[in-house]
Amino acid sequence: DAVERWLEKKVVKNADRVLTTTKALKEIFADRYNHEPSVKFLHLPNAIDFKKFPGGAAEKYGQFTITYLGTLYAGRTPEPVFAAIRNLITEGKINPSDIRLRLIGNCGFIEGVLTPEVVKSYGLEAVVEVAEPIPYVDALKVMRKSHVLLLLAPELPLQIPAKVYDYMGSGSKILSLSPEKSATTDLINSTGCGMAFNPSDIAGIGRYIHELFEGYKHGELKG
């Protein structure tokens, strides 16, 4: 860490410009190195590459589908969504046969425990599907076909995962588990592409899933 801090100082000192992709990170650098000219620090957000996505409405899955694509790194868990779905089923608001949660990628373990075992502990064996990684081109198609895309960014207050921009480009709704004060939450909430929740807000997550499910039943999430 000490070496990294030393290198960072050297880079900032010798750079003509320091470019960040989030406003929050720019402000952190400008404050940390306030002896440098403020014009040195610039913010240029990433964007959506719409060439990846064909025009027109996407054909959605027949079953209401929430999809996570990626890796379940340590600290990233879909369990808040498991809990929310279980509660909706228990309350009779959603039938297990009407909803599917797909985990596609390196998702075999959740915090060191086999994912199927975690799924079983929530009684969601009929709801959750764990699938192997797929090619990027196929992943883009899955994004468009899904009704909701799950984003896990619990410990990224200053960064926005690149996957967010593909999620946004797909046109599907985004359910983000991210801190209230974070660049990812700001982006999701300000663009209206979905909603972000603190992972501890099981009730809020459940309400949003139920709201989207009701929209799906009434044909409002066709593409």
N, C-alpha and C positions, 0 to 999 in steps of 0.2 A: 504493500500500500504506500509506503514511504517513497519507493522508487517511482510508482505511478504518479504520485503527487508532484514529485520533482520533474518528471517528464512533462506533465501537463503544464506546469509553469513555464518550462522552456518553450513548449509549442506555442502557448498563448503569447509569450513575449516576442517571439520571432515571426509570428504570423501577421500578414497584412490585414486579414479578415478572419473572424471566427464565426462560422456559419452553423446554426443549429436548426433542427426541424420542428422544435416546439418553442413557444414563447416562454414557457416556464424555465426551460433550460437556458435560454438566452439571458433571462433575468438573473439566474443563478451565477452564470459566468461574469456578467457585467458587474454584479455586486462583489463577487469574489476577487475580481481583478479591477477594482475601481480606480486604480492608479493608471490604467490604460485608457486611451480615448474611447468614449462611449460608442463612436461610430464604427469601431472595430468589430462590434458584435452585431450580427444580423440574424434574423429569423426568416426562414423560408420553409413553409410546411410542405410535406409530401403531397401527392395528388393521386387521383385514380387514373389508371390507364384504360380508358374505355375501349381501346382496340381489342382488348382481351375478351370483351363481351359482345355477343351479337345483339342487334337491335330487336325490338319487339318484346312482348311478354314471354316469360319463361313458363314452360309446362311444369307445374309443381307436382310433387308426390301426392298420391291419392290420400295418404294418411298424414295427419298433422305431424310434421317432422321438425325437430330441433337437432341441429348438427354442430358438432365440434370437430374441427380439422386441425391436427397438429400433434404436439407432444405434451404429455402430462408431466411436466418437470416438477421437481420437488417444490412444494409451496403452491402448486396449481392443482386444484381439485374441483370437480363438478359436483361435489356432495351437496352444496347449497341448492342446486337445481334438483338433485335427487330428492332432497327433503321437501322442496316445494311441490314437486309432482306427486310425491307420496301423500302429502296433505290434501291436494286437490282430489286425488282418487278417494281418499278416506272420507272426504266431505261430500262425495258424490257429484262433484262438479265436472269431472272428466272420467270417462271409462278407459281402463287400461288398453283396450283394443283400439282406441281412437287416437292414441298418441305414441310417438316413437322418438327416442333420444339416441342419436347415432354418435359414437365416438370413433373417429377415423384417424388413424396415424399410429404413433407410438404411445398407445394408451393402455398397455397391458397391466400397468401398476398405478395405484393411487397412494401416494405417500408410503411406498414400500409394500403395500398389500395388493394382492391380485385383484384386479378390477372386478371380475365376476363375483368375488367374495364380498366386496363392498356393495355391489349392486344387490346381491342377495340379502344383505343386512337391511336394506331398505325395502325389500319385497318387490323389486322392480325387474325381475328376470324377464317378464313378458314385454317390458317397455324399452329397456336399454340394450343396444346392439354395439358390440366392440368389434371393429374391423381393422384390418391391416392398412398400412400406408398405401396410397394410390398416386399415380402420376399427377403432376401439377395441372395438366390440361383437364384431366378428369375431375380433379378437386374443384376447379372453376365451375364445371357443369353441376356438380353436387351442390355448390353454393347457391346457384340459381334455382335449383329444383327444391331446395329446402324452404320451409316457411320462416324459420328462425335460425340464426347463426349464433352459436355460443362463443363468447370471447372471455378468456381468463387472463386478467392482467392485474393480479392483486398487489404486486410489489413493484409497480412501474410508475412512480409519481411524475417523472419528468419525460418519459419516453412514450411513444405510441407504437405498438407493434405494427410492422409492415403489413401483416395480414388484414388489419382493419380496413385498408384501402381496397383490397380485393373484396372483402365482405361488403363494403359500401357499394362498390361497382356492380355487385351481383343484383342489387335491388331488394334482397331479402332483409327482413327486420333483424336487428342485432340486439342480443341480450348480453350485456357486458357486466362481468363481476370485477369491479375496479374501485379503488378508494374514491370517496366523495371529492377530495381535492387531488385531482390528477389530470394530466394532459389528455389521457384517453377518455375519461369521464366528460371533460369539457367538450371534446370533439363529438362524442356520441350525442350528448344532450343538445349541443348548439346546432347540429345539422338535422336533427329530427329523424335520423336513420334508425333509431332504436332507443333503448333506455339503459342506463347504467345503475347498478346497485352495489352497495357494500355487500360483500359475501355473507355478512351476518344478518342481512335483511331478508330472511326467508319469506316473511309475509309479503313484502313488496315484490319479490321475485315471483311468488305464486300468483299475485294479482295480475302482474303483467303477462305471465304465461296464459292465464285464464282469459284475459282480455284479447290476446292474439288468437287463442283457440276459438273464442266466440266469433271473432272476425273471420276466421277460416270457415266456420260452419255457415256463415252468411255470405260466403263467396267474396270476401273482401281482401283475401291474400292470394289472389290468382297469379300474380306476377307483376 
